[in-house]
């Protein structure tokens, strides 16, 4: 898989996670509403901040580092943690 393609997929997934987090944030209810609402707001902000870094990485020419990045992006997380 090409690095740019992998980064586009990662960006798509991270943005979808951001939208889902904000959806939970806006539709909270219950006994711990305030704490959960603030926690999800913070998580949403952190996730959204990741999107810029991922988009920047995809826009740069990283051919000299391609083998390392390509291995990282195409290897399942469970295999990387061993």
Steps between C-alpha positions, in 0.01 A plus 500: 500500500626845418575730795273779379215254459554359850508850647177593321333192648636583844377858467155375403488264798622765747246752374220241529611436859490877563144524367386204709662649810326834442170317446533331839610834648183676383261218589616423856261459786509348841641539845856580390397729216739787575810285551430282196406799286828676584703182452353438156554864406868467591533172312333653196741793500801267525372276222427799275851636564638173361333558164723794413819308575383203294400723207837680515687169499304387196579823316877477549736302283625220721663275242825476698310358799247296305614150602475574874170689476355250258580209732345686793182602318437164338582280803207423730530663842491161675809391306686823580452460876680166519 
